[in-house]
Amino acid sequence: MQRGLMWFRHDLRIHDNPALANLASSCDQLTCVFVIDPNWYRADHFQSKHLGAPREAFLWQSLTELHRALDAMGQKLIIRTGKPLEVVANLCMDHAFDLIGVTDHPGTRERHQVDMLVERFPQRVVVSDAHTLFTQHQLPFDLPDIPATFTQFRKAVEKRELMPRLPLPVPESLPAPITAIKSDPAPLSDRRIAPYQGGEIAGRAQLNHYLWDTHRIQRYKETRNGLDGWDFSSRLSAWLANGSLSVRWVAAELDRYERNVEKNESTYWLYFELLWREYFQWMLYHYGARFFAFKGIANKRPLTTFYAEAFMAWREGTTPFPIVNAAMRQLKQTGWLSNRSRQLVASCLIHELGVDWRYGAAYFEQQLIDFDVAANYGNWQYLAGVGADPRGSRRFNLDKQAAQYDPDGTFVKTWVGEHESSELK
Ligand SMILES: Cc1cc2nc3c(=O)[nH]c(=O)nc-3n(C[C@H](O)[C@H](O)[C@H](O)COP(=O)(O)OP(=O)(O)OC[C@H]3O[C@@H](n4cnc5c(N)ncnc54)[C@H](O)[C@@H]3O)c2cc1C
């Protein structure tokens, strides 16, 4: 009688989940667990928490959906609260699991968890890889030789015509649950964060919407610098970040779309952006803690410090820059920002207000519905001039950007209000 424990972390799905598929085929009994860490709620992290309200709600919906999907297969999702490693280790000791399934993730905490688990339960941990497009084995370089710039990375991958591994189907069946293991009462809020809806079904529906239903994908390259609205970019990031959508599934659907409907510069550009995501994941695997260091992976000291007032003005959207204020208020209210707005507000914090980039990155971590540790810290370092950027640092001319991307001021009026925006000028 083999007993398996599936520890869900950033892979909240039953499709393309090799760890789950592995346990499904090798165990007679299975427990599926997700652990809520009370540390996510402590504001000890550059004055921000790890988990803010928008992502908490999205996470709760994703877990509810995962539970429903498991339930339809005779399983259930056990939710526990506590230090994740301790919770999982205690479950293993109490219930003598033979196999523990987990999906690898480049986050330093996540990797430490797996390392500790392997140390405590040797031979029992099955670590699968499904958070990235490619496996480490497929990469055309050894990790320590990861290219210093995105362009070199992209060219290396494209030259070899690397194909993401095809996504796995949902397992045909799952082993029976261990009925004695129960959930703790979950402390998460179920606040609605429209128009987002967490979970695997909604994630796939969004992919279908962007590709097959509206064909917006065909104009992605022209529209992707939009500031507001739903359809100017794919909006897949939140589902990709918590793994309710597999990036390999997205790549496979994109490929199918290109074969069956249209292949153009825009369809390529979505893949190009997925490669940016990919690059930052592997950079984080390689650099570990240096991804979070003030001097970054470039080991260069930025000319910034910490000014409490400037940081507060930025957070609250009361800086002298209306476009930044509009974006920061949108972020506070909705948990989301377009890529262009993220670049502008980050440039403002670093280059206009002179604040240490890590405060901005930590606030994004708290606030973003799609927070992904590699994409977030990779992009912040890049803009602060301490990351993977041959040009040093990126300073945007905020007036010029506002004139180009918000020519009639609609974005500012929407989020700051007409009266207040003229007062701030
Ligand atoms: C300062 C800063 C912080 C950011 N923090 C995050 C974050 O925490 N989580 C996150 O997913 N993205 C982050 N991004 C990248 C990007 O802004 C978002 O992925 C994108 O805006 C999400 O919207 P979308 O899904 O419609 O993207 P689309 O434009 O449709 O792109 C498709 C997918 O490609 C990936 N992607 C796109 N642009 C980037 C990029 N520059 N870097 C890495 N991946 C990319 C995302 O997975 C995205 O869902 C950040 C960018 C900046 C400048």
The ligand as a Tripos MOL2 file, in Angstrom:
@<TRIPOS>MOLECULE
LIG
   53    58     1     0     0
SMALL
NO_CHARGES

@<TRIPOS>ATOM
      1 C1          8.6550   46.6070  -12.3740 C.3       1 LIG1
      2 C2          7.9460   45.4190  -12.9840 C.ar      1 LIG1
      3 C3          7.4660   44.3990  -12.1670 C.ar      1 LIG1
      4 C4          6.8000   43.2860  -12.7180 C.ar      1 LIG1
      5 N1          6.3320   42.3010  -11.8900 N.ar      1 LIG1
      6 C5          5.7520   41.1960  -12.4170 C.ar      1 LIG1
      7 C6          5.2410   40.1660  -11.5870 C.ar      1 LIG1
      8 O1          5.3570   40.1760  -10.3670 O.2       1 LIG1
      9 N2          4.6040   39.1020  -12.1880 N.ar      1 LIG1
     10 C7          4.4870   39.0190  -13.5570 C.ar      1 LIG1
     11 O2          3.9100   38.0400  -14.0410 O.2       1 LIG1
     12 N3          4.9830   39.9680  -14.3540 N.ar      1 LIG1
     13 C8          5.5840   41.0540  -13.8450 C.ar      1 LIG1
     14 N4          6.0530   42.0430  -14.6830 N.ar      1 LIG1
     15 C9          6.0230   41.8200  -16.1460 C.3       1 LIG1
     16 C10         4.7760   42.3250  -16.9080 C.3       1 LIG1
     17 O3          4.5340   43.6660  -16.5930 O.3       1 LIG1
     18 C11         3.5240   41.4960  -16.6110 C.3       1 LIG1
     19 O4          3.7960   40.1310  -16.7960 O.3       1 LIG1
     20 C12         2.3830   41.8550  -17.5580 C.3       1 LIG1
     21 O5          2.1020   43.2340  -17.4910 O.3       1 LIG1
     22 C13         1.1500   41.0520  -17.1960 C.3       1 LIG1
     23 O6          0.0980   41.3060  -18.0650 O.3       1 LIG1
     24 P1         -0.3240   40.2660  -19.1940 P.3       1 LIG1
     25 O7         -0.4970   38.9160  -18.6210 O.co2     1 LIG1
     26 O8         -1.4570   40.8560  -19.9470 O.co2     1 LIG1
     27 O9          1.0060   40.2490  -20.0820 O.3       1 LIG1
     28 P2          1.2410   40.0130  -21.6400 P.3       1 LIG1
     29 O10         1.8280   41.2650  -22.1910 O.co2     1 LIG1
     30 O11         0.0710   39.4750  -22.3210 O.co2     1 LIG1
     31 O12         2.4180   38.9290  -21.6340 O.3       1 LIG1
     32 C14         2.1660   37.5230  -21.5730 C.3       1 LIG1
     33 C15         2.9030   36.9050  -20.4210 C.3       1 LIG1
     34 O13         4.3170   37.0400  -20.6170 O.3       1 LIG1
     35 C16         4.9620   37.2500  -19.3650 C.3       1 LIG1
     36 N5          5.6020   38.5690  -19.3720 N.ar      1 LIG1
     37 C17         5.2360   39.6470  -20.0860 C.ar      1 LIG1
     38 N6          6.0920   40.6640  -19.8920 N.ar      1 LIG1
     39 C18         7.0340   40.2150  -19.0370 C.ar      1 LIG1
     40 C19         8.1880   40.7890  -18.4570 C.ar      1 LIG1
     41 N7          8.5860   42.0440  -18.7120 N.pl3     1 LIG1
     42 N8          8.9050   40.0450  -17.5910 N.ar      1 LIG1
     43 C20         8.5490   38.7810  -17.3040 C.ar      1 LIG1
     44 N9          7.4650   38.1760  -17.8340 N.ar      1 LIG1
     45 C21         6.7290   38.8770  -18.6960 C.ar      1 LIG1
     46 C22         3.8660   37.1860  -18.2910 C.3       1 LIG1
     47 O14         3.7930   35.8740  -17.8050 O.3       1 LIG1
     48 C23         2.6250   37.5490  -19.0850 C.3       1 LIG1
     49 O15         1.4430   37.0380  -18.5200 O.3       1 LIG1
     50 C24         6.6890   43.1840  -14.1430 C.ar      1 LIG1
     51 C25         7.1640   44.2200  -14.9500 C.ar      1 LIG1
     52 C26         7.7720   45.3290  -14.3810 C.ar      1 LIG1
     53 C27         8.2700   46.4220  -15.2820 C.3       1 LIG1
@<TRIPOS>BOND
     1     1     2 1
     2     2     3 ar
     3     2    52 ar
     4     3     4 ar
     5     4     5 ar
     6     4    50 ar
     7     5     6 ar
     8     6     7 ar
     9     6    13 1
    10     7     8 2
    11     7     9 ar
    12     9    10 ar
    13    10    11 2
    14    10    12 ar
    15    12    13 ar
    16    13    14 ar
    17    14    15 1
    18    14    50 ar
    19    15    16 1
    20    16    17 1
    21    16    18 1
    22    18    19 1
    23    18    20 1
    24    20    21 1
    25    20    22 1
    26    22    23 1
    27    23    24 1
    28    24    25 2
    29    24    26 1
    30    24    27 1
    31    27    28 1
    32    28    29 2
    33    28    30 1
    34    28    31 1
    35    31    32 1
    36    32    33 1
    37    33    34 1
    38    33    48 1
    39    34    35 1
    40    35    36 1
    41    35    46 1
    42    36    37 ar
    43    36    45 ar
    44    37    38 ar
    45    38    39 ar
    46    39    40 ar
    47    39    45 ar
    48    40    41 1
    49    40    42 ar
    50    42    43 ar
    51    43    44 ar
    52    44    45 ar
    53    46    47 1
    54    46    48 1
    55    48    49 1
    56    50    51 ar
    57    51    52 ar
    58    52    53 1
@<TRIPOS>SUBSTRUCTURE
     1 LIG1         1 GROUP 0 **** ****
